[in-house]
Amino acid sequence: MTKIIFLRRNGVFWGFRETGHTGFGEEGDDVLCAALSAMTMLIINTLEVAYECSVDFTIDEKTTDITVKCRSALPEFEKDERKRFAAAGLMEGYFCQINELTEEYYEFLDVDIREE
């Protein structure tokens, strides 16, 4: 099972941590795990390249531990309102997408929110 904990502060999503293999398929052939990986990389690349946000991330492929933090979504770290809303919106969109996946794949995904 993959556990995904979203980081939120004052109603603003600004990061997440994913741990564990989903177990939906064989390692290397797990389409659910591949979908999570693809979405995660899309978020990292969009934040860094398209929005020019500072993103802290670590990816440990052996333990399947991924952490993504974008403080640019928070007003205390980013003065540019458009950049803040773009970063926070992307994070919230990912939260919504993961929750939709969880409805169908509830045996393989666990989602939580941590206020930080």
C-alpha positions as CSV (number, residue, x, y, z in Angstrom):
1,M,0.0,0.0,0.0
2,T,1.1,3.5,-0.7
3,K,0.6,6.1,2.0
4,I,0.3,9.7,0.8
5,I,0.4,12.5,3.4
6,F,-0.4,15.9,2.1
7,L,1.0,18.9,4.0
8,R,-1.3,21.8,4.5
9,R,-1.0,25.1,6.3
10,N,-3.9,27.5,6.9
11,G,-5.9,25.7,4.1
12,V,-3.0,25.8,1.6
13,F,-1.5,22.5,0.3
14,W,2.2,23.0,0.0
15,G,3.7,19.5,-0.1
16,F,3.3,15.7,0.2
17,R,5.1,12.5,1.1
18,E,4.5,9.2,-0.6
19,T,5.8,5.9,1.0
20,G,5.5,2.3,0.0
21,H,4.6,0.3,-3.1
22,T,0.9,0.1,-4.0
23,G,1.0,-3.6,-4.4
24,F,-1.5,-3.3,-7.3
25,G,0.8,-5.3,-9.6
26,E,4.2,-6.9,-9.7
27,E,7.1,-4.6,-9.0
28,G,8.1,-3.1,-12.3
29,D,4.7,-3.8,-13.8
30,D,2.5,-1.9,-11.3
31,V,0.5,0.6,-13.4
32,L,-0.9,2.3,-10.3
33,C,2.6,2.9,-8.9
34,A,3.7,4.1,-12.4
35,A,0.8,6.5,-12.5
36,L,1.7,8.0,-9.1
37,S,5.3,8.4,-10.2
38,A,4.4,10.1,-13.5
39,M,2.0,12.5,-11.7
40,T,4.6,13.3,-9.1
41,M,7.3,14.1,-11.7
42,L,4.8,16.2,-13.6
43,I,4.2,18.3,-10.4
44,I,7.9,18.7,-9.7
45,N,8.7,19.7,-13.3
46,T,5.7,22.1,-13.6
47,L,6.6,23.8,-10.3
48,E,10.3,24.1,-11.1
49,V,10.2,24.9,-14.9
50,A,6.8,26.4,-15.7
51,Y,6.2,28.3,-12.4
52,E,9.8,28.9,-11.5
53,C,9.2,27.8,-7.9
54,S,11.7,26.5,-5.5
55,V,10.9,22.8,-4.9
56,D,12.6,20.6,-2.3
57,F,12.2,17.0,-3.2
58,T,13.8,13.6,-2.4
59,I,13.1,10.4,-4.2
60,D,14.4,7.1,-2.8
61,E,13.5,4.4,-5.4
62,K,14.7,1.5,-3.1
63,T,12.3,2.4,-0.3
64,T,9.7,4.2,-2.5
65,D,9.9,7.2,-0.2
66,I,9.2,10.5,-2.1
67,T,8.9,13.9,-0.4
68,V,7.9,17.1,-2.3
69,K,7.8,20.5,-0.6
70,C,7.0,23.7,-2.3
71,R,7.1,26.6,0.2
72,S,6.3,29.0,-2.7
73,A,2.7,28.0,-2.1
74,L,2.8,29.8,1.2
75,P,2.5,33.6,1.7
76,E,5.3,33.7,4.3
77,F,7.8,32.4,1.7
78,E,6.5,33.8,-1.6
79,K,5.5,37.4,-2.3
80,D,4.3,36.8,-5.9
81,E,0.6,36.1,-5.5
82,R,0.3,34.5,-8.9
83,K,3.2,32.1,-8.2
84,R,1.7,31.2,-4.8
85,F,-1.8,30.5,-6.2
86,A,-0.3,28.4,-9.1
87,A,1.8,26.3,-6.8
88,A,-1.0,25.8,-4.2
89,G,-3.5,25.1,-7.0
90,L,-1.3,22.4,-8.5
91,M,-0.8,20.8,-5.1
92,E,-4.6,20.9,-4.4
93,G,-5.3,19.5,-7.8
94,Y,-3.0,16.5,-7.0
95,F,-4.8,16.0,-3.7
96,C,-8.1,15.9,-5.5
97,Q,-6.7,13.5,-8.2
98,I,-5.3,11.1,-5.5
99,N,-8.6,11.1,-3.6
100,E,-10.4,10.2,-6.8
101,L,-8.0,7.3,-7.4
102,T,-8.5,6.2,-3.8
103,E,-12.2,5.7,-4.4
104,E,-11.4,3.0,-6.8
105,Y,-8.1,1.7,-5.5
106,Y,-8.8,2.0,-1.7
107,E,-7.0,-1.3,-1.0
108,F,-3.8,0.1,-2.4
109,L,-3.8,3.8,-1.5
110,D,-4.1,5.6,1.8
111,V,-4.4,9.4,1.9
112,D,-4.1,11.8,4.9
113,I,-3.6,15.5,5.6
114,R,-1.1,16.8,8.1
115,E,-1.4,20.4,9.2
116,E,2.1,21.9,9.3
